[in-house]
Amino acid sequence: GGIFSMVVTLFLYQFVTFSSTSQIFGVLTLKDSLSIGIVEELGKVLIISYFISQLDVHHVLDGILIGAAVGSGFAAFETAGYIYRANAQLVAVAILRGWSAIGGHLVWAAITGGAIMIVKRDHPFKFSQLLDTRFLVFFVLAVLMHAAWDWNITILGSNYLKLILLIGLAWIVVFVLMNAGLKEISHLKQQSHS
C-alpha cells in the first residue's frame, strides 16, 4: 500500500506547480504546503479506498488499521528519500523523521481510512462516498494538518513545538474515530446477544 500510494502521489504531482520561493529557496508557502497536503493525502486515500474495497471490510476500526498500514508504508519510503538526500544532516533528519513519525502520514491516513468506513459501512465501496460530508470533514482536517506540518511557520519560534501540537491534534482525532469504532463493535456485540 505504501509503494502504491507513493506511485499515485508521484503521478498526481505532475499536475501541481510550486512557487518560485519553494523552488529557489526551499521555503514552502501556504499554497505550496496545501498542494503537498492535498496531493499526498489524496494519493493515500485512493489506495486506502482500493484496499477497503478489495478486502470488503465493514467497520471503522478496519478502516483505521488499513489507513495506518498505507500511511506507515508511505512514510517509510518518503523518509528513506529524505535520508538519502540529507548528506551531512543524515543523523538529524533520521532522528527528526523517526520521532515525528508517530503523528505524520501514519496517523493522517488512519484518520481518512476510518472516515471512509464511516460513510461506507456495510455498503460496497463507491468513489461517490468520498464526496460525503462526513468523509470530507476528516479528509480536509488531514490535509490541513499535513499542510501545517510542511508549512514554514513556527509556534513560539519552535518548529518542534508545532510538530508536537500537530501530533497531539492528530491523535485526538484518531481517538475520536477509535471511540466511534469501539461503540460500533459494542453495538454489534449487543445485537448478537439479543
Long-range contacts (C-beta under 8 A, 24 or more apart in sequence): 1-47, 1-48, 1-51, 1-66, 1-69, 1-70, 1-73, 1-74, 2-69, 2-70, 2-71, 2-72, 2-73, 2-74, 2-75, 2-76, 2-77, 3-73, 3-77, 4-47, 4-50, 5-43, 5-44, 5-46, 5-47, 5-48, 5-70, 5-73, 5-74, 5-109, 6-43, 6-73, 6-74, 6-77, 6-78, 8-43, 8-46, 8-47, 9-39, 9-40, 9-42, 9-43, 9-44, 9-74, 11-43, 12-39, 12-42, 12-43, 13-39, 27-152, 28-150, 28-151, 28-152, 29-151, 29-152, 30-147, 30-151, 32-150, 33-146, 33-147, 33-148, 33-150, 33-151, 33-152, 34-143, 34-147, 36-146, 36-147, 36-150, 37-142, 37-143, 37-144, 37-145, 37-146, 37-147, 37-150, 38-143, 40-74, 40-105, 40-146, 41-108, 41-109, 41-112, 41-139, 41-142, 41-143, 41-146, 43-74, 44-70, 44-71, 44-74, 44-105, 44-108, 44-109, 44-112, 45-109, 45-112, 45-116, 45-130, 45-139, 48-109, 48-112, 48-113, 48-116, 49-116, 49-125, 49-127, 49-130, 52-113, 52-116, 52-117, 52-120, 52-125, 53-124, 53-125, 56-124, 57-117, 58-117, 58-120, 58-121, 58-122, 59-117, 59-181, 59-184, 59-185, 60-114, 60-117, 60-118, 60-177, 60-178, 60-180, 60-181, 60-184, 61-114, 61-178, 61-181, 61-182, 61-184, 61-185, 62-117, 63-113, 63-114, 63-115, 63-116, 63-117, 63-118, 63-120, 64-110, 64-111, 64-113, 64-114, 64-117, 64-174, 64-177, 64-178, 64-181, 65-110, 65-113, 66-113, 67-109, 67-110, 67-111, 67-112, 67-113, 67-114, 67-116, 68-106, 68-107, 68-109, 68-110, 68-113, 70-109, 70-113, 71-104, 71-105, 71-106, 71-107, 71-108, 71-109, 71-110, 72-101, 72-105, 72-106, 72-109, 74-105, 74-109, 75-101, 75-104, 75-105, 75-106, 78-105, 100-163, 100-167, 102-167, 103-163, 103-166, 103-167, 103-168, 103-170, 103-171, 104-149, 107-167, 107-170, 107-171, 107-173, 107-174, 108-142, 108-145, 108-146, 108-170, 109-142, 110-174, 110-177, 111-138, 111-141, 111-142, 111-170, 111-173, 111-174, 111-177, 112-138, 112-139, 112-142, 114-138, 114-174, 114-177, 114-178, 114-180, 114-181, 115-139, 115-177, 117-181, 118-177, 118-180, 138-173, 138-177, 141-173, 145-169, 145-170
